[in-house]
């Protein structure tokens, strides 16, 4: 879980930088690398959104890329929140830190 959180956060930051710089090849590469991270955790519906972003990058559709990235970012934040909440509950079932 911790590896997923760290890796996905790093890749999303790299993807955001590539988008803000309009580096299409990097957008494709970072978007594609997120696919493996999502698949490893079986987040297939979010992976479809990521695939749409990669496809938009291959077509050089910056407006679509930015829209899809915002949606992907929101979904990834939700996943991170859920994982972190579950992880904390498992570590501290009483709700109090050890």
C-alpha positions, -999 to 999 in steps of 0.1 A, spaced: 0 0 0 27 25 9 46 17 -23 14 24 -43 8 57 -25 44 68 -30 47 56 -66 14 70 -78 20 104 -61 54 107 -78 40 97 -112 11 121 -109 35 149 -101 56 140 -131 25 139 -153 13 173 -141 47 189 -149 47 173 -184 12 186 -190 20 221 -178 51 221 -201 31 206 -230 57 178 -234 35 153 -253 60 125 -252 64 128 -215 26 130 -210 23 97 -229 52 81 -210 40 91 -175 4 84 -183 14 49 -195 35 43 -164 5 50 -142 -13 22 -159 9 -4 -142 5 12 -108 -33 12 -112 -35 -23 -125 -14 -37 -96 -41 -25 -73 -69 -35 -97 -83 1 -101 -95 -7 -136 -121 20 -139 -96 47 -131 -72 30 -155 -97 36 -183 -96 73 -175 -58 72 -176 -60 54 -210 -82 81 -224 -56 107 -212 -28 88 -230 -49 86 -261 -56 123 -260 -19 129 -256 -11 107 -287 -36 129 -306 -20 161 -292 -53 173 -278 -41 196 -249 -76 208 -239 -88 172 -235 -55 162 -218 -60 189 -192 -96 180 -185 -89 143 -183 -59 150 -160 -81 170 -136 -105 140 -135 -77 115 -130 -61 137 -103 -95 138 -84 -99 100 -86 -63 94 -75 -69 117 -45 -100 98 -36 -81 65 -38 -52 79 -17 -77 91 9 -95 57 11 -62 37 13 -48 60 39 -80 58 60 -81 20 57 -44 18 66 -48 39 97 -78 19 108 -59 -13 105 -29 2 124 -51 18 151 -84 -2 153 -94 17 185 -90 50 167 -62 60 190 -25 60 181 -4 34 199 
